[in-house]
Structure formats: structure tokens, C-alpha cells
Amino acid sequence: MVVSSFKGGINRMIEILESPKYLVAMKVFGKLTADDVKAAYNAVEDALKDHERISFFAEIEDSVGITVDGLLKDLTEGISHFGKMSKYYRAAVVTDKGWIATMARFEGLVFSSIDVRVFEPKERAKAFAWASERPEPRPKPEDAPASVHFLQTTSENVFAYEVNGKVREKDVKSVVAAMKPYLEREGKFNILVRLKDFGGFDLLAALDDDLVKTKYKAISKVDKYAIIGAKAWMRNFLELFSGLFSAQFRFFDKEEERAAWEWVGAEQALLAGE
């Protein structure tokens, strides 16, 4: 099926590809408008009517872009689908545009319940085959162990923690509670985070009201922010926004951990004296 229109001399087109009923597959090119975005979301809704869980395949051409009304439509439709994230299984994105690949990987990190993979155009057949595999049943909720562990330091001006696993709402609340004394006292402080095995974070964790307020307060309170073990694409994405904050951000590889501690002016308490 081809969804297309011709208005004002602009040809708008999203091609919905033949695929298993539980896979929403499309080819995207040209300028995406609000009508195009709506057509894509309608395809998603149709697939969800008969299937508990679905997957996505998107082949994105070089010429793809988006209009302002298309962007606004995408944002409003996307927000309405937040509660359905557990129904999405896989997403295969075929593109050679670097910025699209980065955004796709970031969304895979944010919506970590979805397995998002980026493929080059020459890997199209492989991508389609992977996305076409029947989705596994939705996992049952489980009481997962804490993913955030706080690190004792040799300086009262350094707040440090380790992330090992998927960050959930309860992990965010524990970080907010632990950081509160640092935000309430006079003067600035430094932060060090060790990403041991970062498995993404739940959407509810990202939108937690206490977390948003804490980030706002921290803008003027944090002097240095050391991040250990960030993957290359994650580092590139974070560096795009680091200039918006007064804090100094520095990224360290895992083998550079000692240098990270030295930069923030402390040691992990258990390692002091080594």
C-alpha cells in the first residue's frame, strides 16, 4: 500500500510495505508532513488491534526530512503512545544518515524495552528478516534489584554512584534522595558516575517529576561531572548538549577511572591509600 498526496506542488509519500501482520514496515522519503505521520501511526494502531506485540521496519531514504507540522504531529502522537511501549518488540532502521542512526540508538536506550538496531542500506534483507521474527510474549513485571549503587568517597564535595543494569523509577528516586543534601548546602559539588553495564532506563524513570526538579537545581550547583564507561555513540550524543550547562563534562574510558577520580578531586573510599 502507498500512502501519498499531492498538495501545493509537494509530493508527500510513505510506502507501507508488505510484511507479516505483526510487523509495521515502511519506506520513508521526501518531506514528512502531519498527514504522513498520522498515516504511520494509523498503521501501528491497526497492527495492535490483532496482536499483543508488534515490531517495526523503517527504510529511510537520503532525501528524508520533516516539516514543522510533521514534527509537531510526531510529538503529539508519540506522547499518546508512551503507555504502549511494552507492546513494541523490535525496531529495525535502515539508513546511512548518521544523525538518524544516532537518534534511533538513543531511542533504543530510552525505550529500553524495545530492541532497536540500525542497519546500513546493503543490509536491508538482513534487517527485514530480523524485524519479521515473531515477537515474544510481553514479559511479566518483576521486582528487579537496584541498578544504582552509591560509592563512598574521600571528599564531602564529591557525589559518586555506579549504574549496573536498567535504571527504573525506584533507582531514580534513590538518586534524588541521596543528592538532595548536596543541592541544599552552600557551594558547588562534583559528580562522578561509573557506567558498569548501562541497560537503559524506563520511560517513567526519565519523566519522574523529582528527577526533573533535581536536574534543574543541579544546573547551577554542579562544577564537574565525570562519566566513566560511556559508549562512543552515547558520548557523542551527550556532548551535543553539554555546552548548554555551566558544569564541566568529561568522559573517561573504563581504564581511565583513576584519572576521573583525580579530576573530581577524590578517591573511592574503599580504594583510598592504594
Secondary structure as UniProt FT lines:
FT   STRAND          2..7
FT   TURN            8..9
FT   STRAND          10..16
FT   TURN            21..22
FT   STRAND          23..29
FT   STRAND          31..32
FT   HELIX           34..50
FT   STRAND          54..60
FT   TURN            62..63
FT   STRAND          65..66
FT   HELIX           68..80
FT   HELIX           82..87
FT   STRAND          88..94
FT   HELIX           98..110
FT   TURN            112..113
FT   STRAND          115..119
FT   HELIX           121..123
FT   HELIX           124..131
FT   STRAND          148..151
FT   TURN            156..157
FT   STRAND          158..167
FT   HELIX           169..184
FT   STRAND          189..201
FT   HELIX           203..206
FT   HELIX           209..221
FT   STRAND          222..228
FT   HELIX           232..242
FT   TURN            243..244
FT   STRAND          248..252
FT   HELIX           254..256
FT   HELIX           257..264
FT   HELIX           269..271
FT   TURN            272..273
//
